[in-house]
Each structure stands twice: as structure tokens, then as C-alpha cells.
Amino acid sequence: MPKTRISISLDSEHAERIRTHAERAGMDVSAYLVNAATRQMAEAEAAEAQFARLDAVIAAAEVEAAALAPLPEVADDDLTEQERQEVQEAMGLIYGAEGPATRSGNAA
């Protein structure tokens, strides 16, 4: 297969580190970079394949969610005391003990 030349630019520190690592691996810089890029591409393709089904499920769920009518606004008065407590606990998990104050002035 004919070879194609690709030019890259990098700072001298990175260039020297690459040369050093290539020498330690017993490779020239070109072979070392091809090896590293090929390995990176294989890892990325494996990850994409591993998560392709999950990505498709998420994409389908996002399409389905976009088609849903918006939920009605819920005021504090519409919640039971138990529901209010659950909301405060959830907000505490998100924001921590020193999170934003609720409408009643209590810390979440």
C-alpha cells in the first residue's frame, strides 16, 4: 500500500518526549505515532461499539420526550408535606446542606 505523508506541528517538549518514547519502544517516530494513533482509534471504536445500543436507546428516549406535552407547573401548595420533604431531601442531595434556600427561606 502506498504511503501518505501527514505533517503535524507540536511544541519541542512534546516532540522530544515522543522521540524518547519511540526510541525506548525500538521504533522510529513515524511508526510510534502510527501505532499510538491506531491504538487510540481501536479503543474509541470499541467504546463506541460497546455503547452503541445504549446511545440508540437514549436517542430514542430524547425524541420521545421532545414530543411530550410539558408538565403542568406544581406550586408548593399542591404538594403534601411528605412530598415537600422529599423535594427538600432531593435538593439537599443535589446542592448539599448549604445549597440555595427554598421559597420558605429554609436551607434545602
Backbone torsions as a table, in degrees:
resi	resn	phi	psi	omega
1	MET	NA	132.3	179.0
2	PRO	-67.0	148.9	-178.9
3	LYS	-94.4	148.4	176.9
4	THR	-116.6	134.8	179.6
5	ARG	-87.2	133.5	174.9
6	ILE	-123.3	131.1	180.0
7	SER	-100.3	134.2	175.5
8	ILE	-125.6	155.6	176.3
9	SER	-122.6	135.2	177.3
10	LEU	-153.4	162.9	-178.6
11	ASP	-72.9	160.9	-173.2
12	SER	-63.0	-33.2	179.8
13	GLU	-63.3	-46.0	178.2
14	HIS	-65.2	-40.7	179.8
15	ALA	-59.6	-43.9	-179.6
16	GLU	-66.6	-41.0	178.3
17	ARG	-62.6	-40.9	179.0
18	ILE	-64.5	-44.7	178.0
19	ARG	-58.1	-45.4	-179.2
20	THR	-61.6	-46.1	-179.7
21	HIS	-67.0	-38.0	178.0
22	ALA	-62.6	-44.2	178.4
23	GLU	-60.9	-44.3	179.1
24	ARG	-61.7	-33.1	179.8
25	ALA	-83.1	-3.5	-179.8
26	GLY	73.0	30.6	-177.4
27	MET	-126.4	157.9	170.1
28	ASP	-81.1	166.2	-174.8
29	VAL	-59.3	-42.0	-178.7
30	SER	-60.7	-49.6	179.6
31	ALA	-62.7	-39.6	179.8
32	TYR	-62.3	-46.0	-179.7
33	LEU	-67.0	-39.1	177.2
34	VAL	-62.3	-43.5	179.1
35	ASN	-61.4	-46.0	-179.0
36	ALA	-64.6	-43.4	-179.9
37	ALA	-66.3	-41.9	179.5
38	THR	-62.8	-43.1	177.9
39	ARG	-62.3	-43.5	179.8
40	GLN	-63.5	-42.4	178.8
41	MET	-64.0	-41.5	179.2
42	ALA	-63.1	-41.4	178.0
43	GLU	-64.0	-43.8	180.0
44	ALA	-64.4	-43.4	179.7
45	GLU	-65.6	-37.5	177.8
46	ALA	-65.5	-42.2	178.4
47	ALA	-64.8	-43.1	178.2
48	GLU	-61.1	-42.7	179.1
49	ALA	-65.4	-40.6	-179.2
50	GLN	-61.4	-38.5	-174.7
51	PHE	-103.5	5.0	-176.7
52	ALA	-58.6	-44.5	-179.5
53	ARG	-64.1	-43.3	178.4
54	LEU	-65.0	-42.0	177.4
55	ASP	-60.2	-39.2	178.6
56	ALA	-66.0	-39.7	178.2
57	VAL	-64.2	-43.5	179.1
58	ILE	-63.6	-44.4	179.9
59	ALA	-61.5	-42.4	178.7
60	ALA	-65.1	-39.9	178.4
61	ALA	-65.2	-37.9	178.4
62	GLU	-65.6	-39.8	177.0
63	VAL	-64.1	-44.9	179.7
64	GLU	-63.6	-42.0	-179.3
65	ALA	-66.0	-36.3	-179.7
66	ALA	-64.9	-27.1	-178.7
67	ALA	-83.9	-11.6	-178.6
68	LEU	-74.9	147.1	174.4
69	ALA	-69.9	146.8	178.8
70	PRO	-63.5	146.8	177.6
71	LEU	-74.2	149.2	178.0
72	PRO	-68.2	150.4	176.4
73	GLU	-65.8	142.6	178.7
74	VAL	-116.9	123.4	177.8
75	ALA	-89.3	160.7	178.1
76	ASP	-54.8	-36.3	-178.7
77	ASP	-67.2	-19.4	179.7
78	ASP	-80.8	-11.3	-176.7
79	LEU	-96.4	147.5	171.6
80	THR	-76.7	166.8	178.0
81	GLU	-60.6	-39.6	178.1
82	GLN	-61.5	-43.7	179.4
83	GLU	-65.0	-39.6	177.3
84	ARG	-60.9	-43.4	179.3
85	GLN	-62.2	-42.2	179.0
86	GLU	-64.0	-39.6	177.2
87	VAL	-63.2	-45.3	179.7
88	GLN	-62.7	-39.7	178.4
89	GLU	-65.0	-41.5	178.3
90	ALA	-64.2	-42.5	178.7
91	MET	-64.4	-36.1	176.5
92	GLY	-63.3	-37.4	176.9
93	LEU	-65.7	-36.0	-177.9
94	ILE	-77.8	-49.7	-172.4
95	TYR	-100.3	-12.6	-176.7
96	GLY	83.7	176.3	-175.5
97	ALA	-64.0	-26.6	-177.5
98	GLU	-105.1	31.9	-179.1
99	GLY	-74.1	-173.3	-178.3
100	PRO	-62.0	149.2	179.2
101	ALA	-72.2	148.2	174.3
102	THR	-80.4	176.0	-178.0
103	ARG	-61.9	-27.5	-179.6
104	SER	-82.5	-3.9	176.8
105	GLY	96.2	-4.7	178.9
106	ASN	-83.6	151.0	175.3
107	ALA	-70.4	144.7	-179.6
108	ALA	-73.6	NA	NA
